[in-house]
Amino acid sequence: MAARPLSQMLRRLLGSSARSCSSGAPVTQPRPRESAQAASEELSRRRQFLQGHAAPFSAILTDSFGRQHSYLRISLTEKCNLRCQYCMPEEGVQLTPKANLLTTEEILTLAQLFVKEGVDKIRLTGGEPLIRPDVVDIVAQLQQLEGLRTIGVTTNGINLARLLPQLQKVGLSAINISLDTLVPAKFEFIVRRKGFHKVMEGIHKAIELGYNPVKVNCVVMRGLNEDELLDFAALTEGLPLDVRFIEYMPFDGNKWNFKKMVSYKEMLDTVRQQWPELEKLPEEESSTAKAFKIPGFQGQISFITSMSEHFCGTCNRLRITADGNLKVCLFGNSEVSLRDHLRAGASEQELLRIIGAAVRRKKRQHAGMFSISQMKNRPMILIELFLMSHDSPPANPSISSWDALHVEALRSRMSFSSQMATLWKGYRVPQTPPLAQQQLGSGSFQRHYTSHADSDTNSKCLSPGSWASAAPSGPQLTSEQLTHVDSEGRAAMVDVGRKPDTERVAVASAVVLLGPVAFKLVQQNQLKKGDALVVAQLAGVQAAKLTSQLIPLCHHVALSHIQVQLELDSTRHAVEIRASCRARGPTGVEMEALTSAAVAALTLYDMCKAVSRDIVLEEIKLISKTGGQRGDFHRA
């Protein structure tokens, strides 16, 4: 659907008249006919005034890197009336018993404590905050707190039209509404519920009541809604909207996949192709969004670059979950229970000491996108429904073949995640085999990890019997002359331009002797650095693809399949690694398989070296190769 006709259609649906009503957010964007330079000068004047008149900020809410946390997000409930795919598992989540959730009195007590220390903005989140029966009363009482300038809510919009007049009357000043598609049928697929027209009615009501801008959060997922970027941007032509495109992020149970993420730069390029005059707007230092405006349009668009370009360095946000835990970082898995201390009768000073200690422990930035996708964290629904998060950049943004990367894991802890039954327009993600448990003779469990870089779901986990059938044996032809030297003995790359393309497969192995202490921690997944098997497995996959950059005379090979398998051997306190690579071309993939196995082994060493330096890497060897002029090889 063309962008402009859709914009006109939705303007008729929403209406475009709006009274002036401040959202409570700092005015940093220019008016429609105000230049970006004038807006920047105004912002600079405001900052200079505030700097000259500001009181000293609380030491309690200042972390060890000097970040001042003036923004608090409070989850009012874990419940939600939608089941968004990126937010929670399809089967739902196990909710906290009501008795363990914060009461209204506890919420207000904590809010008052934080506001006294310098918090001037509170956003109410969930779950879906507007399904909490006393949400209007909570907003009314928050409005009475001296020093609180902004009260916002992030909502899915289902109940917004009904409640917004009351909420505005008692002091609600900022609204974020989630809307991931402009197609009603696709809306039902994404959120697994009906309600598209109720959300549109909520947006209409917000504009009617004068909220400006009305922020619309859109989580962009490849294969699902990235084709609607221009339609969303076109809405800002005649409506006071700030459409915020959010990069897809990993949370427990949402089946995060790297190839489903559409990066900020890709989205920006798409919009610029339609509107090349798009201009960047100035932004607050602690802003999570990169804002842009199409000249002549009433609203604006923004990008929340949570995955590709982090903004941890200016983060000023703290979060309180519905069960009363303080999270100083959205993606961090460390939490401290303020509820328990409140109910134990802790004084205000004791609570402040606890909060201050947690804030000071906040890290400079958390892990990159590939690490956090493997971290154990709450499903998004149990932290907050939508977010303005802070993340760090990927270790290697060039990796682009994770779409079919699976992890088959045997572990003692259970996961909420299950496979999707259907996907929009036939879009499919290869399914991960179910968890299985294989008992060892010693009575301990065995953890297996298998990565697949193609859609072959029949491959088995590494087992003692699988090593012998790596590849068929055949003639083992060798050369008596080195191939990587010229006639004068100097290093030279082999010319493979005239060789025929054949199917090449190579399998290599390595063994890491960990010792009993490190082995037990890896087996139970108790290392402080994280899941060593997952990290080593991913390192092996990445190394295979980068072999030509690591080994000087290797040709670049376009691999069609990479498989890295790890198995725990309790008798030797060892991890056995097997790496398999496949490609079609004029040269073999032995080096890719060997590099994969070796780097996976080195990564295990790095993950465990804090526990023991008595770790041995051994038996890095080629198991088999097939294809090529010199015939097949299979190690006896």
C-alpha positions in Angstrom: 0.0 0.0 0.0 1.4 3.4 -0.9 2.5 5.5 2.0 0.6 8.7 1.2 -2.9 7.2 0.5 -2.6 5.2 3.8 -1.7 8.4 5.7 -4.7 10.1 4.3 -6.9 7.1 5.2 -5.7 7.0 8.8 -5.9 10.8 9.2 -9.6 10.4 8.4 -9.9 7.7 10.9 -7.9 9.4 13.7 -8.8 13.1 12.9 -6.1 15.7 12.8 -7.4 18.5 15.0 -5.6 18.8 18.3 -5.5 21.3 21.2 -2.2 22.3 22.6 -1.3 20.2 25.6 2.2 19.6 26.7 3.2 15.9 27.0 5.5 16.9 29.9 8.7 16.0 27.9 11.4 18.6 27.4 10.8 20.5 24.1 13.7 19.5 22.0 12.2 19.1 18.5 11.6 22.1 16.2 8.1 23.3 15.3 7.1 22.4 11.7 8.6 25.5 10.1 11.4 26.0 12.6 14.8 25.1 11.4 17.0 22.5 13.1 19.6 25.2 13.8 17.1 27.4 15.7 15.9 24.4 17.7 19.4 23.5 18.6 20.1 27.1 19.8 17.0 27.0 22.0 18.0 23.7 23.5 21.4 25.0 24.3 19.9 28.0 26.1 17.7 25.7 28.1 20.6 23.6 29.1 22.7 26.6 30.2 19.8 27.9 32.3 19.2 24.5 34.0 22.9 24.1 34.6 23.1 27.5 36.3 20.1 26.9 38.5 20.1 23.2 39.3 20.6 21.9 42.8 23.2 19.2 43.5 21.9 15.8 42.4 21.5 12.9 44.9 24.6 10.9 45.5 22.3 7.9 46.2 21.1 7.8 42.5 24.5 8.6 41.0 26.4 5.6 39.9 30.2 5.0 39.8 30.4 6.4 36.2 28.7 9.7 37.1 25.3 8.9 35.6 22.4 10.6 37.4 19.3 8.5 37.5 16.3 10.9 37.4 13.9 8.6 35.5 12.0 5.8 37.2 9.9 3.2 35.4 7.4 1.3 37.7 5.6 -1.8 36.5 2.1 -1.8 38.0 1.3 -5.4 37.0 2.6 -8.5 35.2 -0.7 -9.1 33.5 -1.5 -8.1 30.0 -4.6 -8.4 27.7 -2.4 -9.1 24.7 0.3 -11.7 23.9 2.8 -9.9 21.7 5.3 -12.3 20.2 8.4 -10.3 20.9 7.3 -9.6 24.5 6.2 -12.9 26.0 6.1 -16.7 25.2 3.1 -17.9 23.3 2.0 -20.0 26.3 2.2 -17.0 28.7 4.3 -16.7 31.8 4.0 -17.9 35.3 2.7 -14.9 37.2 3.8 -13.9 40.6 1.2 -14.6 43.3 -0.8 -11.4 44.1 0.5 -11.4 47.7 4.0 -10.9 46.4 3.2 -8.0 44.1 3.6 -4.4 45.3 0.5 -2.9 46.9 -0.6 0.6 45.9 0.8 1.9 49.2 4.2 0.3 48.6 4.3 1.7 45.1 3.6 5.2 46.3 6.1 4.8 49.2 8.9 3.9 46.8 7.9 6.5 44.3 8.1 9.2 47.0 11.5 8.0 48.2 12.9 8.2 44.6 11.4 11.6 43.9 12.8 13.0 47.1 16.3 11.9 45.9 15.9 13.6 42.5 13.7 11.5 40.2 11.6 14.0 38.2 10.0 11.6 35.7 8.0 8.4 36.4 6.6 6.1 33.7 4.0 3.5 34.6 4.5 0.2 32.7 3.5 -3.4 33.0 2.4 -5.9 31.7 -0.4 -3.6 30.7 -0.7 -0.8 33.3 -4.2 0.3 32.3 -5.7 -3.1 33.4 -4.8 -2.3 37.0 -8.1 -1.2 38.7 -6.6 1.6 40.7 -4.3 3.1 38.0 -6.2 6.4 38.0 -5.8 6.7 41.8 -2.1 5.9 41.5 -1.6 8.7 38.9 -3.6 11.1 41.1 -1.4 10.4 44.1 1.8 10.6 42.2 0.8 14.0 40.9 0.9 15.2 44.5 4.7 14.4 44.9 6.7 17.6 45.0 9.4 17.7 42.4 7.8 15.2 40.0 7.5 16.9 36.6 6.3 14.1 34.3 4.0 11.2 34.8 3.9 8.9 31.7 2.4 5.6 30.8 3.3 3.0 28.2 0.3 1.1 27.1 -0.9 -1.2 24.4 -3.8 1.2 23.9 -6.7 -1.3 24.3 -8.2 0.5 27.3 -6.7 3.9 26.6 -9.8 5.6 25.0 -11.9 4.7 28.0 -9.5 5.8 30.7 -7.6 8.7 29.2 -10.0 11.5 30.1 -9.8 10.5 33.8 -6.0 10.0 33.6 -5.4 13.4 32.0 -7.6 15.0 34.6 -5.5 13.6 37.5 -2.2 14.5 35.9 -1.0 12.0 33.2 1.3 14.1 31.0 2.9 11.7 28.5 1.7 8.7 26.5 3.5 5.9 24.6 1.2 3.6 22.6 2.4 0.3 21.0 1.4 -0.3 17.4 3.5 -2.7 15.3 1.4 -2.8 12.2 -1.3 -0.8 10.3 -2.9 -4.0 8.9 -5.7 -5.3 11.2 -5.1 -9.0 10.3 -1.4 -8.8 10.9 -2.1 -7.0 14.2 -4.0 -10.0 15.4 -1.2 -12.3 14.4 1.5 -10.3 16.2 -0.4 -9.8 19.4 -2.4 -13.1 19.2 -5.6 -11.1 20.1 -8.1 -8.8 18.5 -8.1 -5.1 19.3 -6.6 -3.1 16.4 -9.6 -0.7 16.2 -9.5 -0.1 20.0 -5.8 0.9 19.7 -6.6 3.3 16.9 -9.5 4.7 19.0 -7.0 5.3 21.8 -4.6 7.2 19.5 -7.6 9.3 18.3 -8.5 10.1 21.9 -5.0 11.1 22.8 -4.8 13.5 19.9 -8.3 14.8 20.6 -7.3 15.6 24.2 -4.2 17.5 23.0 -1.3 15.3 23.8 1.6 16.4 21.6 3.4 14.4 20.6 1.6 11.1 20.9 4.4 8.6 20.9 3.8 5.4 18.9 6.2 2.5 19.6 6.7 0.1 16.7 9.0 -2.9 17.2 10.4 -3.7 13.7 10.8 -7.4 12.8 12.2 -8.6 9.5 9.7 -10.7 7.5 6.8 -9.3 9.6 6.4 -5.5 9.5 9.6 -3.9 8.0 7.6 -3.3 4.8 5.4 -0.8 6.7 8.2 1.7 7.6 7.1 4.2 5.0 3.4 3.8 5.9 4.2 4.6 9.5 6.4 7.6 8.6 3.7 9.0 6.4 1.4 9.2 9.4 3.5 12.1 10.7 2.5 14.3 7.8 -0.7 15.5 9.3 -0.7 14.1 12.8 1.2 15.1 15.9 2.8 11.7 16.3 6.3 10.6 17.2 6.6 7.2 15.5 9.4 5.4 17.3 10.9 2.4 15.4 12.5 0.0 17.9 15.1 -2.6 17.0 13.9 -6.1 17.9 15.5 -7.2 21.2 16.1 -10.6 22.9 14.1 -11.5 26.0 13.5 -14.9 27.6 10.9 -16.8 25.5 10.6 -14.4 22.5 12.7 -16.6 20.2 15.0 -13.7 19.3 16.9 -14.3 16.1 19.6 -12.0 14.7 18.3 -12.1 11.2 14.8 -10.9 12.4 16.4 -7.7 13.6 16.3 -4.7 11.3 19.0 -2.3 12.2 18.6 1.5 12.7 20.7 2.3 9.6 18.8 0.0 7.4 15.5 1.5 8.5 16.9 5.0 8.1 18.1 4.2 4.6 14.6 3.0 3.7 13.0 6.2 4.9 15.6 8.4 3.2 15.0 6.7 -0.2 11.4 8.0 0.0 12.2 11.3 1.7 15.8 12.3 1.0 15.3 15.7 2.7 14.8 13.9 6.1 16.6 16.0 8.7 18.1 15.0 12.1 16.7 16.7 15.1 18.7 17.7 18.3 18.2 15.4 21.2 18.6 15.4 25.0 21.8 13.9 26.4 19.9 11.1 28.1 17.6 10.4 25.1 17.2 6.9 23.9 15.9 7.9 20.5 17.5 9.4 17.4 14.9 11.8 16.1 14.3 12.9 12.5 11.7 15.1 10.8 10.4 15.2 7.3 10.2 18.9 6.4 6.7 20.1 6.3 5.3 17.2 8.3 3.6 17.9 11.6 5.1 14.9 13.5 8.4 13.2 13.5 10.0 9.7 13.5 12.6 8.3 15.9 14.8 5.2 16.1 15.6 3.4 19.3 18.9 1.7 18.5 18.9 -0.7 21.4 20.8 -3.4 19.5 23.1 -1.7 17.0 24.2 1.5 18.7 23.9 1.5 22.5 23.4 4.5 24.7 24.5 3.1 28.0 26.8 6.0 28.6 24.0 8.5 29.2 21.4 6.1 30.7 19.4 7.7 33.5 16.8 5.0 34.0 15.9 2.7 36.9 13.2 0.1 37.0 11.0 -1.4 39.6 9.3 -4.6 38.7 5.7 -5.4 39.7 7.0 -7.8 42.4 9.2 -5.0 43.9 12.6 -5.7 42.5 14.9 -2.9 41.5 16.7 -3.4 38.2 19.4 -0.9 37.4 19.8 -2.2 33.9 17.1 -3.6 31.6 19.2 -6.4 30.3 21.0 -7.1 33.6 19.9 -10.2 35.5 20.8 -8.8 38.9 18.0 -7.5 41.0 17.4 -6.4 44.6 14.1 -6.8 46.3 12.8 -3.5 47.8 9.5 -5.2 48.6 11.2 -7.6 51.0 13.0 -4.8 52.8 9.8 -2.6 53.0 7.8 -5.5 54.5 10.6 -6.2 57.0 10.2 -2.7 58.3 13.4 -1.1 56.8 13.7 2.6 57.5 13.9 5.2 54.8 17.7 5.5 55.4 18.1 1.7 55.2 16.2 1.6 51.9 18.3 4.4 50.5 21.5 2.6 51.4 20.2 -0.5 49.6 19.2 1.5 46.5 22.5 3.4 46.5 24.5 0.2 46.7 22.5 -1.3 43.7 23.0 1.9 41.7 26.8 1.9 42.4 27.0 -1.7 41.1 25.6 -0.7 37.8 28.0 -1.5 35.0 29.3 0.9 32.4 27.4 -1.1 29.8 26.0 -4.6 29.5 26.8 -7.3 27.1 26.5 -7.1 23.3 23.5 -8.4 21.4 24.8 -11.9 20.9 25.7 -12.3 24.6 22.4 -11.0 25.9 20.5 -13.3 23.6 21.9 -16.2 25.6 21.5 -14.5 29.0 18.9 -15.7 31.5 16.6 -12.7 32.1 13.0 -12.2 32.7 10.6 -12.3 29.8 9.9 -8.8 28.7 6.4 -8.9 30.0 7.8 -9.4 33.5 10.0 -6.3 33.3 7.8 -3.9 31.4 5.7 -4.2 28.3 7.5 -1.7 26.1 10.8 0.0 26.7 13.4 2.6 26.0 16.3 0.4 26.6 20.1 0.8 26.7 22.3 -1.7 25.0 25.8 -2.2 23.7 26.9 -2.8 20.1 27.4 -6.2 18.7 30.9 -7.8 18.8 30.8 -8.3 15.1 27.9 -6.7 13.2 28.9 -8.4 10.0 27.6 -11.7 11.1 24.5 -12.2 9.0 23.7 -15.9 8.9 22.2 -16.6 12.3 18.7 -17.1 10.9 19.0 -20.8 11.1 21.4 -21.0 14.1 19.9 -23.4 16.7 21.1 -24.3 20.1 20.1 -27.7 21.4 20.8 -27.7 25.1 20.4 -30.1 28.0 20.4 -28.2 31.2 19.0 -28.5 34.7 16.9 -25.3 34.5 13.6 -25.1 32.7 12.7 -22.6 30.0 9.3 -21.0 29.2 10.0 -20.9 25.5 8.1 -23.1 23.0 8.0 -23.2 19.2 5.6 -21.0 17.2 2.8 -22.9 15.5 2.4 -20.6 12.6 4.1 -17.5 11.3 2.8 -14.6 9.2 2.8 -15.1 5.4 4.6 -18.4 5.7 7.7 -16.8 7.3 9.4 -19.7 9.1 12.2 -20.0 11.6 13.7 -23.5 11.7 12.6 -25.2 14.9 14.8 -26.2 17.7 14.6 -29.8 18.8 13.0 -30.3 22.3 15.1 -30.5 25.4 16.1 -34.0 26.2 18.0 -35.5 29.2 20.5 -38.2 28.9 21.7 -39.7 32.2 25.3 -40.6 32.7 26.5 -43.7 34.5 27.6 -41.5 37.4 24.1 -40.2 37.8 24.9 -36.7 36.7 23.3 -35.1 33.6 25.0 -34.4 30.3 24.7 -31.1 28.5 24.8 -31.1 24.7 25.1 -28.1 22.4 24.7 -28.3 18.7 24.6 -25.4 16.3 23.3 -25.7 12.7 23.9 -23.1 10.1 21.4 -24.7 7.7 17.9 -26.1 8.0 19.0 -29.7 8.6 17.1 -30.7 11.7 18.0 -34.4 11.6 21.6 -33.9 12.8 22.2 -35.6 16.1 24.0 -34.2 19.2 27.5 -35.4 19.5 27.7 -38.8 21.0 30.5 -41.4 21.2 29.0 -43.4 18.3 28.7 -40.4 16.0 32.4 -39.7 15.7 33.2 -42.8 13.6 30.8 -41.9 10.8 32.0 -38.4 10.1 32.7 -39.0 6.4 33.2 -42.0 4.1 36.7 -43.2 3.7 38.4 -43.3 0.3 41.8 -42.8 -1.4 44.1 -40.7 0.7 46.2 -39.0 -1.9 48.9 -36.6 -0.6 51.4 -34.4 -2.3 55.2 -34.5 -1.6 55.4 -30.8 -2.4 54.1 -27.9 -0.3 51.4 -26.1 -2.2 51.7 -22.7 -0.5 55.2 -21.8 -1.7 56.4 -20.7 -5.1 59.4 -22.1 -7.0 61.8 -19.9 -5.0 60.3 -21.1 -1.6 58.4 -17.9 -0.8 54.9 -18.0 0.6 52.2 -17.8 -2.1 48.5 -18.4 -2.3 47.4 -21.3 -4.5 45.6 -20.4 -7.7 42.3 -22.3 -7.6 40.7 -20.4 -10.5 40.8 -23.4 -12.9 39.8 -26.0 -10.4 36.3 -27.4 -10.8 33.6 -26.7 -8.1 32.8 -29.7 -6.0 31.0 -30.3 -2.8 33.5 -30.1 0.1 32.9 -31.3 3.6 35.4 -31.3 6.5 35.1 -32.3 10.1 37.6 -31.4 12.9 37.8 -32.0 16.6 39.4 -30.7 19.8 39.4 -31.6 23.4 39.6 -29.3 26.4 40.6 -30.9 29.7 39.0 -28.6 32.3 39.8 -30.3 35.6 37.1 -31.2 38.2 36.3 -27.7 39.5 35.9 -25.9 36.2 34.1 -29.0 34.7 31.5 -28.9 37.4 30.8 -25.2 37.0 30.5 -25.6 33.2 28.3 -28.7 33.7 26.0 -26.8 36.0 26.2 -23.5 34.1 27.5 -21.6 37.1 30.4 -19.7 35.7 30.2 -16.0 36.4 31.0 -15.1 32.8 28.0 -17.0 31.6 27.2 -20.1 29.7 30.6 -21.3 28.5 29.2 -24.0 26.1 26.9 -21.5 24.3 29.7 -18.9 24.0 32.2 -21.4 22.8 29.7 -22.8 20.3 29.0 -19.4 18.8 32.7 -18.5 18.7 33.3 -21.7 16.7 30.6 -20.7 14.2 32.0 -17.2 13.9 35.6 -18.4 13.5 34.7 -20.7 10.7 33.3 -17.8 8.7 36.4 -15.6 9.5 39.1 -18.2 8.7 40.4 -16.5 5.6 41.0 -13.3 7.7 42.9 -15.3 10.4 45.0 -17.6 8.2 46.9 -15.5 5.7 47.0 -17.8 2.7 43.5 -19.3 3.0 41.0 -18.6 0.3 37.6 -17.0 1.3 35.0 -19.8 1.2 31.3 -19.2 1.1 30.2 -21.8 3.6 26.8 -23.3 3.1 26.7 -25.2 6.5 28.5 -24.9 9.8 27.8 -27.2 12.7 29.5 -27.0 16.1 28.9 -29.7 18.7 30.1 -29.9 22.3 29.8 -32.8 24.7 30.8 -33.1 28.3 32.9 -36.1 29.2 32.7 -36.6 33.0 35.3 -39.4 33.1 38.0 -37.0 31.9 36.4 -33.8 33.1 36.7 -32.6 29.5 34.7 -31.0 26.7 34.8 -32.7 23.3 34.3 -30.4 20.4 33.5 -31.3 16.8 33.2 -28.8 14.0 31.8 -29.6 10.6 31.9 -27.2 7.6 30.5 -27.6 4.1 30.8 -25.6 0.9 30.7 -26.0 -2.8 33.7 -24.6 -4.6 37.2 -25.1 -5.9 39.0 -25.4 -2.6 38.5 -27.4 0.6 37.2 -26.4 4.0 39.6 -28.3 6.3 41.0 -25.0 7.6 37.5 -23.7 8.4 36.7 -26.8 10.4 40.0 -26.8 12.2 39.8 -23.0 13.0 36.3 -23.5 14.3 37.2 -26.3 16.6 40.4 -24.5 17.8 38.7 -21.2 18.5 35.8 -22.9 20.3 38.5 -24.6 22.5 40.3 -21.3 23.2 37.0 -19.7 24.1 36.3 -22.4 26.7 39.7 -21.7 28.1 38.9 -18.0 28.3 35.6 -18.6 30.0 37.1 -20.9 32.6 40.6 -19.4 33.2 39.5 -17.5 36.3 38.6 -20.8 37.9 41.7 -22.8 36.9 44.8 -22.2 34.8 45.5 -25.9 34.7 43.4 -26.4 31.5 44.8 -28.3 28.6 43.8 -28.0 25.0 44.7 -31.1 23.0 43.8 -33.4 20.1 43.0 -30.5 17.6 42.9 -32.6 14.5 41.1 -33.2 11.2 38.7 -36.1 11.4 37.6 -36.3 7.8 37.4 -34.4 4.5 35.5 -35.2 1.3 35.6 -33.6 -2.1 38.6 -32.4 -4.1 41.2 -33.8 -6.5 43.3 -35.6 -3.9 40.3 -37.7 -2.7 38.7 -38.2 0.6 40.3 -38.6 4.0 39.0 -40.3 7.1 41.0 -40.7 10.3 41.0 -44.2 11.6 
